[in-house]
Amino acid sequence: MQTRIQKWGNSLGLRIPRSFAAEAQVEEGATVDLSVKNGRLLVRPLRVRKYALKVLLRKVSRRNLHGEVATGRVVGREAW
């Protein structure tokens, strides 16, 4: 598909056809990564990773579990 680059203020803009946006799973306000590689303009949607505590805790084992970490002296009215 061919499209035109248009001037928007001091920048240039590219319109993304609805079918392309749907296939790439992007919508208005989505954050994308814009880069140039070998003279080609690349636009990739950034996916926000969603973490679940239950899934993350499954990765904790005796091997990677550490003890307490000293963070320095008490400052202010912290309770220890």
C-alpha positions in Angstrom: 0.0 0.0 0.0 1.2 3.5 -0.8 0.5 6.5 1.3 1.8 10.1 1.6 3.9 11.7 4.3 2.2 15.0 5.4 3.5 18.0 7.2 2.0 18.5 10.7 3.4 21.7 12.3 7.2 21.4 12.2 7.1 17.6 11.9 6.0 15.1 9.3 3.2 12.6 9.9 2.2 9.3 8.4 -1.4 8.1 8.4 -1.9 4.4 9.2 -4.8 2.8 7.4 -7.4 1.3 9.7 -6.8 -2.3 8.4 -3.0 -2.0 9.2 -3.7 -0.5 12.6 -6.1 -3.4 13.4 -3.6 -6.0 12.2 -0.7 -4.4 14.2 -3.1 -4.0 17.2 -2.5 -0.3 17.6 -5.0 2.4 18.3 -5.1 6.2 18.9 -2.7 7.1 21.7 -0.7 3.9 21.4 3.1 4.2 22.0 5.3 3.0 19.2 9.1 2.6 18.7 10.3 4.6 15.7 13.7 3.8 14.2 15.7 3.8 11.0 17.6 0.7 9.9 19.5 0.4 6.7 17.7 3.5 5.4 14.2 2.0 6.2 11.8 3.6 8.6 10.5 1.1 11.2 7.5 1.6 13.3 6.8 -1.0 16.0 4.1 -1.0 18.6 5.3 -1.2 22.2 3.5 -3.7 24.3 3.0 -3.0 28.0 4.0 -6.1 29.9 1.5 -7.2 32.5 2.9 -9.0 35.5 1.1 -11.2 38.0 2.6 -11.6 41.4 1.7 -15.3 41.5 3.6 -15.9 38.2 6.6 -13.9 39.4 6.8 -15.7 42.7 7.0 -19.1 41.0 10.4 -18.1 39.8 11.7 -17.6 43.4 13.8 -20.5 44.7 16.3 -21.2 47.4 19.0 -20.6 44.9 18.0 -17.1 44.0 16.5 -16.0 47.3 18.7 -13.5 49.1 18.8 -12.4 52.8 18.2 -9.0 54.2 19.8 -6.0 52.6 21.3 -3.3 54.7 19.9 0.1 53.5 21.7 2.3 56.0 20.9 4.1 59.2 17.4 5.1 60.3 16.3 8.5 58.9 13.3 10.3 60.2 10.7 8.3 62.1 10.9 4.9 60.5 9.9 1.9 62.6 12.4 -1.0 62.6 
